[in-house]
Amino acid sequence: FLQVFLVEKAGRRSLFLAGLMGMLISAVAMTVGLVLLTQFTWMSYVSMVAIFLFVIFFEVGPGPIPWFIVAELFSQGPRPAAIAVAGFCNWACNFIVGMCFQYIADLCGPYVFVIFAALLLVFFLFAYFKVPETKGKSFEEIAAVFRRKKLRAKAMTELEDLRGSEKA
């Protein structure tokens, strides 16, 4: 309920990035808590707080925000298909994590959340460099942002090609 108001105030991209970074820090804290649990009994409280924070940060960012962004990145025609693909990817990844977590935990021991932290870092970097802010923008404005990035990349490639032919 709170997310509906928060997303309009803070913006989708910033909440998504904050959620990913909070989850990353929580995953590291869970790892530290699990590794040091045998030496310090109070580390169980650190692990519990980290789990609660992980869930809170998920609910602030990576839980709801992708649904907003997917709906806003596509025009009316391809939007249903894009949402269907996003939903499938979401539930397929949830299924894979749910089915494999116990085996990975048995294999990695207390370091199991390092894998999640690494993935969260990759997701954060991808979102930081590739995902635009969609708050208050029309589909046409969002599409223009992607076109500018594509044209900039193409211009840089052509410029590098020209520099390469000058050397020859």
C-alpha positions as CSV (number, residue, x, y, z in Angstrom):
1,F,0.0,0.0,0.0
2,L,2.8,2.4,0.9
3,Q,4.7,1.6,-2.3
4,V,2.0,3.2,-4.5
5,F,2.6,6.6,-2.9
6,L,6.4,6.1,-2.5
7,V,6.9,5.2,-6.2
8,E,5.3,8.4,-7.4
9,K,7.2,10.5,-5.0
10,A,10.7,9.0,-5.2
11,G,10.7,7.7,-8.8
12,R,11.0,4.2,-10.1
13,R,14.7,4.0,-10.9
14,S,15.9,5.4,-7.6
15,L,13.7,3.1,-5.6
16,F,14.8,0.1,-7.8
17,L,18.5,1.0,-7.2
18,A,18.0,1.6,-3.5
19,G,16.2,-1.7,-3.2
20,L,19.0,-3.6,-5.0
21,M,21.7,-1.9,-3.0
22,G,19.8,-2.6,0.3
23,M,19.4,-6.3,-0.7
24,L,23.1,-6.5,-1.6
25,I,24.1,-5.1,1.8
26,S,21.7,-7.4,3.5
27,A,23.0,-10.4,1.6
28,V,26.6,-9.5,2.7
29,A,25.4,-9.1,6.3
30,M,23.7,-12.5,6.2
31,T,26.9,-14.0,5.0
32,V,28.9,-12.4,7.7
33,G,26.3,-13.4,10.3
34,L,26.4,-17.0,9.1
35,V,30.2,-17.2,8.9
36,L,30.7,-15.8,12.4
37,L,27.7,-17.6,14.0
38,T,30.0,-20.2,15.7
39,Q,32.2,-17.6,17.2
40,F,29.6,-15.1,18.4
41,T,26.1,-16.3,19.3
42,W,24.7,-12.8,18.9
43,M,25.4,-13.1,15.1
44,S,22.1,-14.9,14.9
45,Y,20.4,-11.6,15.6
46,V,22.4,-10.0,12.8
47,S,21.3,-12.7,10.4
48,M,17.7,-12.2,11.4
49,V,17.8,-8.5,11.0
50,A,19.5,-8.9,7.6
51,I,16.8,-11.3,6.5
52,F,14.1,-8.8,7.5
53,L,15.9,-5.9,5.8
54,F,16.4,-8.1,2.7
55,V,12.6,-8.6,2.4
56,I,11.9,-4.9,3.2
57,F,14.3,-3.7,0.5
58,F,12.8,-6.3,-2.0
59,E,9.4,-4.9,-1.3
60,V,10.6,-1.3,-1.8
61,G,12.4,-1.9,-5.1
62,P,12.9,-5.2,-7.0
63,G,9.5,-6.6,-6.0
64,P,7.1,-4.1,-7.5
65,I,9.2,-1.7,-9.6
66,P,9.9,-4.0,-12.6
67,W,6.1,-4.3,-13.1
68,F,5.9,-0.5,-13.4
69,I,8.9,-0.2,-15.7
70,V,7.8,-3.0,-18.0
71,A,4.4,-1.5,-18.4
72,E,5.9,1.9,-19.1
73,L,8.7,0.8,-21.5
74,F,6.4,-0.7,-24.1
75,S,3.7,0.9,-26.2
76,Q,0.2,-0.4,-26.1
77,G,0.7,-3.0,-28.9
78,P,3.6,-5.1,-27.5
79,R,2.8,-4.4,-23.8
80,P,0.8,-7.5,-23.1
81,A,3.5,-9.8,-24.6
82,A,6.2,-7.9,-22.7
83,I,4.4,-8.3,-19.4
84,A,3.8,-12.0,-20.2
85,V,7.5,-12.5,-20.9
86,A,8.5,-10.6,-17.7
87,G,6.0,-12.6,-15.6
88,F,7.3,-15.8,-17.0
89,C,11.0,-14.8,-16.3
90,N,10.0,-13.7,-12.8
91,W,8.2,-17.0,-11.9
92,A,10.8,-19.2,-13.7
93,C,13.6,-17.6,-11.7
94,N,11.6,-17.9,-8.5
95,F,11.1,-21.6,-9.3
96,I,14.8,-22.2,-10.0
97,V,15.9,-20.4,-6.8
98,G,13.3,-22.3,-4.8
99,M,14.3,-25.7,-6.2
100,C,18.0,-25.2,-6.1
101,F,18.6,-23.2,-3.0
102,Q,18.9,-26.2,-0.6
103,Y,21.5,-27.8,-2.9
104,I,23.5,-24.6,-3.3
105,A,23.3,-24.0,0.5
106,D,24.6,-27.5,1.1
107,L,27.4,-26.9,-1.4
108,C,28.4,-23.4,-0.3
109,G,27.6,-23.5,3.4
110,P,27.5,-20.1,5.1
111,Y,28.7,-18.5,1.9
112,V,25.5,-19.2,0.0
113,F,24.4,-15.6,0.0
114,V,27.6,-14.5,-1.7
115,I,26.1,-15.8,-4.9
116,F,23.0,-13.6,-4.4
117,A,25.2,-10.6,-3.5
118,A,27.2,-11.0,-6.7
119,L,24.0,-11.3,-8.8
120,L,22.6,-8.2,-7.0
121,L,25.7,-6.3,-7.9
122,V,25.4,-7.2,-11.5
123,F,21.7,-6.2,-11.5
124,F,22.5,-2.9,-9.8
125,L,25.2,-2.1,-12.4
126,F,22.9,-3.0,-15.2
127,A,20.0,-0.9,-13.8
128,Y,22.3,2.0,-13.1
129,F,23.7,2.1,-16.6
130,K,20.8,0.9,-18.7
131,V,17.4,1.5,-17.0
132,P,16.0,5.0,-17.5
133,E,13.8,6.8,-15.1
134,T,10.2,6.4,-16.3
135,K,8.4,8.5,-13.7
136,G,6.3,11.2,-15.3
137,K,7.4,10.3,-18.9
138,S,5.3,9.2,-21.8
139,F,6.2,6.2,-23.8
140,E,7.5,8.4,-26.6
141,E,9.9,10.2,-24.2
142,I,11.2,6.9,-22.9
143,A,11.6,5.6,-26.4
144,A,13.5,8.8,-27.3
145,V,16.0,8.1,-24.5
146,F,16.7,4.6,-25.9
147,R,17.0,6.0,-29.4
148,R,19.6,8.7,-28.3
149,K,21.6,6.0,-26.5
150,K,21.5,3.8,-29.6
151,L,22.5,6.7,-31.9
152,R,25.3,7.7,-29.6
153,A,26.6,4.1,-29.6
154,K,26.3,4.0,-33.4
155,A,28.1,7.3,-33.8
156,M,30.9,6.2,-31.6
157,T,31.3,3.0,-33.6
158,E,31.4,4.9,-36.9
159,L,33.9,7.4,-35.4
160,E,36.1,4.4,-34.3
161,D,35.8,3.0,-37.8
162,L,36.9,6.3,-39.3
163,R,39.9,6.6,-37.0
164,G,40.9,3.0,-37.9
165,S,40.8,3.8,-41.6
166,E,42.9,7.0,-41.1
167,K,45.7,4.9,-39.6
168,A,45.7,2.5,-42.5
